[in-house]
Amino acid sequence: MTRPLRVLVWTLATLLTLLAILVVVIATFDWNRAKPLLNEKVSEALHRPFAINGNLAVHWRRSPEEGGWRAWVPWPHFTAEDITLGNPEWLKEPQMVGLERVDFRLAPLPLIAQTISIPRIDLVKPTASLTRLADGRANWNFDFGPKDENAEPSKWVMDIGAIGFDEGNVSFDDETLKTSVKVRIDPLGKPIPYSDIVGKARAEKTGDAQDYAFGFKAEGRYKGQAVAATGKIGGLLALQDAKQPFPVQVDARAGDTRVRVAGTLTDPRNLGALDLRLRLSGQSLGNLYPLTGVTLPDTPPYSTDGRLQANLHDANGASFKYQDFNGKIGDSDIHGELAYVASQPRPKLSGKLVSNQLLFKDLAPLIGADSNTEQKKRGGASKQPSDKVLPVEEFRTERWRAMDADVEFSGKRIVQAEELPFTDLAAHVVLDDGLLQLKPLRFGVAGGNLRANIRLNGRDTPMQGHVQMTARGFKLKQLFPTFAPMQTSFGELNGDADLSGRGNSVSALLGTANGDLRMLINDGAISRSLMEIAGLNVGNYVVDKLFGDEDVKINCAAADVGIKDGLGSTRVFVFDTENAIIYIEGTANFATERLDLKITPESKGFRLFSLRSPLYVRGAFAKPSAGVQAVPLALRGAGMIALGVAAGPAAGLLALIAPGDNEDNQCKPLLQQMRSGKAPAAVKGKK
């Protein structure tokens, strides 16, 4: 044997001898002797008490699950019993974590590369008490002492593959979230396949998800609301393989909101991604705000079912996508997708929503116009007074600055009683740091379009509002489909409104409004039955006094109302019928919700009205009264004295006549005469 070969043999023999001695020492050493030193060093490093109170042992065993030649290499298996970790000094409760036993195996070969590789840790009967105080201090944040800037970082790396766990108890108390929840985890009697919960089709898409092994129950309070939850989870949390899905199923209630999820968590080491089927239901979407911080409108009861995907470590902030969801809001269907990004300076909600069949009544809560009964169902605090018509429920502008939004909504078909022939709806909602805009909001109405641009500035107190609205091409026979005399009409309704106001409700905005309102109707009809269809009892009385039981043709109806500080005053309000000119003058006070109108008829030709005195409509919007004024009608033509100063308003109303309607529109000659100040004799009896 050559000298180099002898040196090599002796070197290998020495190493094997040392390794054998090391194995013998580890296998025979009483590791309980090391507990005091180990407890002291860990406590010193964590700056809180740590103790292994029970037995500490090491056993050498093979690991067949490793496969190949490594399955024949004995690995050290560590067992520690009765482990406790204390709380920091500023908490009264002494213990944060307790474990009946911890088992783990250490891979010996990676130690050569300065890697502590632990393929799996099993925690037996863990208990944990997680606490955060109002000042932000949390017991799960550890103080490792001041960092030495000159010290070199450790070359040792910790690599944990998976965590297995047994039944246990966890309590979570967070004063910053006003949350206190207790969770108990117990093993299921028999594992439940993942496909049994989510369905075979979904399970095939997910991949190799493990079975559900544990059930849990939770109860307490979350953000001040009572919560209760049950669910199921897997038994092995894979930390090393970020793609290994960990099954989660939860059925939770918080207040009147129910949340049901079933799916997987991946990359749990970083809470990286969620892929869940999410079903939500509750009395109002607005009630989600205290739970999620997402600003949503008040709605009737709702339910949705869709796919929630989350990337909690997106560079722009944690992102959530609620995709391909279907559901109902009230009696209306809802479909689409939403995305939420926890970006800075504010999170943002975006998406597209569609309703194939939208009930008009389900829109009422958006402006606080639903009934008191419905408000109570969804937890609304405001109550509409019985003597008020305009909605008094306030917009929740304090929530508008919590996030931004850019959402498009389309209602393909609006379902409503025949008296209100709305056909479809489209809206683009933009919320930017408290500034809410609908640009535009469009309704299809009676063959025409109602288009509005609405701006509500929630940054100001009180809120500032501005609306520009145009109504074009409303076909009268579609607007009043149940009124037979209108079915032969080719007339239309056109109108404009430009209003601004301040206040946090529709009532307050109109009560302080400034602006203009114009409306034009040509070639229509009116009768008592029309008033009954519209539910206008006072109008029924007025028509009865003017025309009796007859259906009367309207050549033109024109209105120009100026509004200042909530008081609407008529500049021009006139009906040109086949037998008379009807003048209306007076005010509508939106602040006090009171009417004060005078109606003066002026007969055409030789037909004389039996009515010899003007009519009045006065009183509250909710219950106005009508009657005959105790003064005689003025001489013929007196009404035109007022029209003599209406040249400007008449010119503005002429602008509502579309160029293609010039020949057939019967309002044009009336408005031209009004603009010139002439009497309306020239249009007398015009068909």
BELURKA-V585352 format. One line per field, one symbol per residue. ss: DSSP state (H for helix, E for strand, L for the rest). psi: psi as a letter, one per 20 degrees, with the letter a starting at -180 (. if undefined). burial: 1 if it has 16 or more other ideal C-beta (glycine too) atoms within 10 Angstrom, else 0. A space follows every 10 residues. Layout:
BEGIN
ss->???
psi->???
burial->???
END
This chain:
BEGIN
ss->LLHHHHHHHH HHHHHHHHHH HHHHHHHHLL HHHHHHHHHH HHHHHHLLLE EELLLEEEEE ELLHHHLHHH HHLLEEEEEE EEEEEELLLL LLLLEEEEEE EEEEEEELHH HHHLEEEEEE EEEELLEEEE EELLLLLELL LLLLLLLLLL LLLLLLEEEE EEEEELLEEE EEEELLLLEE EEEEEEEEEE EELHHHHHLH HHHHHHLLLL LEEEEEEEEE EELLEEEEEE EEELLEEELL LLLLLEEEEE EEEELLEEEE EEEEEELHHH LLEEEEEEEE EELLHHHHHH HHLLLLLLLL LEEEEEEEEE ELLLLLLLEE EEEEEEEEEL LEEEEEEEEE ELLLLLEEEE EEEEELLEEH HHHHHHHLLL LHHHHHHLLL LLLLLLLLLL LLLLLLHHHL LLEEEEEEEE ELLEELLLLL LEEEEEEEEE EELLEEEEEE EEEEELLEEE EEEEEEELLL LLLEEEEEEE EEEEEHHHHL LLLHHHHHLL LEEEEEEEEE EELLLHHHHH HLLEEEEEEE EEEEEELHHH HHHHLLHHHH HHHHHHHLLL LEEEEEEEEE EEEELLEEEE EEEEEEELLE EEEEEEEEEL LLLEEEEEEE EEELLLLLLL LLEEEEEEEE HHHLEEEEEE EELLLLLLHH HHHLLLHHHH HHHHLLLLHH HLLLLLHHHH HHHHHHLLLH HHHLLLL
psi->prghhggggh ghhgghgggg ggggghhipn ihhigggggg ggghhikqpq pohbqoqpqp qqnhihqbhh iippqppqpp qmpqprrrhj qgphpgqqph qppqqpohgi hhjlpoonhq ppppmqqqop pprhjippii pqojrqpohi qqqqiqppop gqpqraqrpp qooohhjlpo pppppqqqhp qpqhhhgiqg ghhhhhbmqr qphqqqpqqb poliqpqqqr aqrriooohh oiiopopppp oqpocjpppp qpbqpqlhhj lgqqnqpppq qahphhiigh hhjpoqqprr qrpqoapppp oikqhjqpqp poqlqqaqoc jqqpqbqqpp pmrqiqrppr apqpphopph hiighhjkjr rhghghhjjq hqpoqhjpgp pipqqmhhih jhrrqnpppp ohppprqhhn lphrqpqopp poliopponr ppqpoljapo pqopoonihq orqpqppppp ppkophhhhm hjoghiijqj rrpqrqqoqq aqrjrgghgh ijqqbqpqqp pqmaqqrhhg hggiknhghg gghghgicjq pppogqpppo ppppkioppp gpoqporiir poppqbqooi gilqqnqpoo qoqqbippqh piqqrqoraq ghmrqqapql qqqrqpihhi ghihjkgghh hhhhiioqhi jhgioihghg hghhhijqqk hhjpjp.
burial->0000000000 0000000000 0000000000 1000100110 0000010111 1101010000 0010000000 0000110111 1011111100 1000011111 1101101100 0000001111 1111010110 1100000010 0000000000 0000000000 1111110101 1111000011 1010100000 1101001100 0110010011 1111110101 0110101010 1111111110 0001111111 0111101011 1111111100 0011111111 1111111111 1001110111 1101011111 1000000011 1100101111 0111111111 1100011110 1010100111 1111100111 0001100101 0001000001 1111101011 1111101011 1001000000 1111101011 1001111101 1111110111 0101111100 0111111111 1101111111 1010110010 1111111011 1111111111 1111111111 1111111111 1000000111 1110111000 0111111111 1010011101 1111111111 1111110111 1010101011 1101000000 1001111000 1001010000 0010000011 0010010011 0111011000 1000111111 1011100011 0010000
END
